[in-house]
Amino acid sequence: MSDLIAAVATAPGAGGVGILRLSGPGAARTAAQVFRPAGKISLMEAPDRKLLYGSILDKEGRVIDTGLAFVSRGPHSYTGEDTAEIQGHGSPMVLSLALEALFAHGARQALAGEFTKRAFLNGKLDLTQAEAVIDLIHAETPAAARQAAGRLEGTLSRTIAAIYDGLVDLSAHFHAVLDYPDEDIDPFREETIRRALDEALAGTDALLATYDRGRQLTTGVPTAILGRPNVGKSSLLNALVGYDRAIVTQIPGTTRDTIEAKASVGGVLLNLTDTAGLRETGDEAERLGVARSRAAAQEARLVLLVLDGGADLTPEDREAIALAKEAPACICIVNKSDLDQVLDLEALGRDFPNLCLVSAKNQSGLETLGPMVARLFPTGDGGEGEALLTNARQMEAVQRAGENLRRAREGLELGVPPDLLLSDVESALEALGEVTGTTVREDITSRIFQRFCVGK
């Protein structure tokens, strides 16, 4: 049996509301030592999830706040154990005193993520849902939040389960025929095996195709802001993030190193890197910064190429243009649109279809940037019904499953006996089971008896 854990469930710092959460044996009893209801019903007697109003006490039993509390008994709780929650005002001191009181009455400090870990171990969440919890907490765009909420509700789990279930059926059939030769079980049919493998392969391939978009939603698009000195790169960064993240002066070479920040542009999370202006320089620190700028441009999935609309192109501009053309995606931003335009925009537009005129200083024209970013990196609506792979662990496991299925499919076409395909099928099952944390062997054994009624 697990022990009783407690923690502050709200973010650090002062706020309107502060929440303490408990999970484990005696959660209601321990919470009742720290919360005294104003009415006649005690916390121990209260029905599940019924809010009670009362006083919050310190370890000496003195009132330190008023608030609400409820209990939720296992298995019908987030963790699957008995849980309790005490809600008061968000005073760090009050929360600290109340937590000390819970410790004094037998609880211990919960480890980071321990409530969700217990939910997973008790079968309330699978691995993809547990990962969705942290993704939901850190979501920085509406689409990312909706996607994480959908995975928490089981969208990815159900998609994986549909593929997994068909392969469990196939594996169970193999074992039933091989292990129970005296039973009256339908023999293997090549077409049935082919159809099952094809369906599973189509499912894994479709999931793998979602990985880039899923990763984009959760981690953002690596984006380099590129250009020569004093074209307005740092002003653009500051305008996009909404505060003065980078120093802006008229002195060339002010930015000597890469500066990183995040911004949601067109509903897409961009991991912005403001780079040192490209130019030849004798300053060692600036020279290293320029080298980092070139490296950032080469590693970026999106380059925001910034040019000065009020000046002719320079050799440094042309170097920046050449680097930008090598990027997977590029938007050319002609800055200083409030000045008389000198650049040949028509010629520039032939090289860069995604061209927008802005004044980073006056923050005008930036509204045209969002739709361009959204077209280049569509997120969909992040809808809760869409299953996406969102991290490398999930992608690698599904990729491994697909490779094993493809090997089994090729073996079938080469005339390999069906029973010899079993190893590849079960390797695919193991890989899919890793995605959600499923125990494959138990599922196969259970399916053998459920479907084929053998051994009775």
C-alpha positions, 0 to 999 in steps of 0.5 A, a space after each residue: 500500500 502506498 503512503 500518504 502524500 501532500 503538496 501545494 497544487 497551485 503555482 508558487 507565489 501569492 494569488 487569489 486561491 491556494 490549493 493543498 492536495 492529498 492522496 493515499 491511505 487516510 487522506 480524509 482523516 488527515 485533511 480533517 485534522 487541518 480543516 474544521 467545517 462550519 456545519 455539522 457534517 465532518 469531512 470524514 462523513 461528507 459524500 465524495 466531491 461535496 464541498 464543505 465550508 470551514 476553517 483551515 488550521 495550523 499544526 497547533 489547531 489555530 485558525 489561519 484561513 477560511 476556505 473549502 474542502 472535499 474528499 474523493 475516495 478511491 477508486 473514483 478519484 484522479 489517482 485511484 486512491 483516497 484523496 482530499 483537497 483543501 482550498 484557501 486563499 493563495 497566501 504562501 505563508 498560509 499554505 506553508 503552515 497548512 502543509 506543515 500541519 498535514 505533515 505533522 498528522 502523517 503525510 509526507 511531501 509529494 515528489 514532483 509529478 507523484 500524483 500523476 505517477 500514482 494515477 498511471 500506476 493505478 490504471 487511471 491514466 496511460 502513459 500518453 495521458 500522463 504526458 498530456 498532463 505536463 503538455 497541458 500545463 505548459 501549453 503556450 498556444 490555444 491549439 496546443 492546449 486543445 491538443 493536450 486536453 484531447 490526449 488527456 481525454 484519450 484521443 491518442 490512446 484510442 488510436 493506438 488501441 485500435 491498431 494494438 487490438 487488431 494485432 493482439 487478435 492476430 497474435 492470439 490466433 497464432 498462439 491458439 493454433 500453435 499451443 492448442 492443436 487439438 482444439 477446433 480452431 480455424 486455421 490461418 488464412 493468408 488473406 486474413 493475415 495480410 489484411 490485419 498487417 496492412 491495416 496496422 501498417 496504415 495506422 502506424 504510418 498515419 501516426 508517424 505522419 503527425 509527428 512533425 505537427 505534434 512536436 511543433 504544437 508542444 515545443 514550437 518552431 525553431 526560428 532564426 531572425 537573420 540580417 545585417 546589422 541595424 536592419 531592425 532584427 532586435 526591434 522585430 524580436 521585441 515587437 513579437 514578444 511584446 517587451 524589450 527582450 533585446 537591446 536596440 541601439 543605432 550602433 552596429 554590432 550591439 547584438 554580439 550573441 544569439 538571444 532567445 525568446 518565445 512568441 505565438 505568431 499566427 497561433 504558432 509557437 515560435 522559438 525565436 533566436 535574434 542573431 548578431 548582424 552578418 558582417 565581417 568584423 575584427 572584434 573577436 566577440 562579435 565574430 563569434 556571434 556572427 558564426 553563431 548566427 550562421 549556425 542558427 540559420 542553418 538549424 532553423 526550420 523558419 528564417 525571418 529574413 530582415 531587410 532595410 526597405 529604405 536602403 539598397 542591398 549590401 553584400 551582407 544583405 546578399 549573404 543573409 539572402 543566400 542563407 535564408 534561401 537554404 532554410 526549409 521555410 523563409 519569410 522576408 520582412 522588409 523593415 522600416 516601411 515608414 521610410 521611403 522605399 528603395 528596395 525593388 520589392 517586385 524582384 524581391 517577391 520573386 525570390 521570396 513569395 512570403 514577403 511582408 512590409 513592417 515597421 518594427 519600431 512603430 509596430 505596424 504591418 506585423 499583423 500580416 506576419 501571422 497568417 504567413 506563419 500559419 500557412 507555412 506551419 499549419 497546426 490544424 485547430 488542435 482539436 480534441 478528436 485528432 491524435 498526434 504523436 508529440 514527443 520522440 519517445 512516442 515517435 520512436 516506438 511507433 516507428 519501431 512497430 511499423 518496421 516490424 510490421 513491414 518486415 512481417 508483411 514482406 515475409 508473408 509475400 515471400 512465402 514465410 510460414 505464418 507461424 514464423 511471422 509471430 516474432 515480428 508481430 509481437 515485436 510490433 505489439 511490444 513497441 505499441 505497448 510502450 507508447 501507452 504502458 500496456 502489458 502485452 503478454 497479459 493481453 494476448 493470454 486473455 484474448 486467447 481464452 476470450 476469443 477461442 475458449 481454449 483449455 476448458 
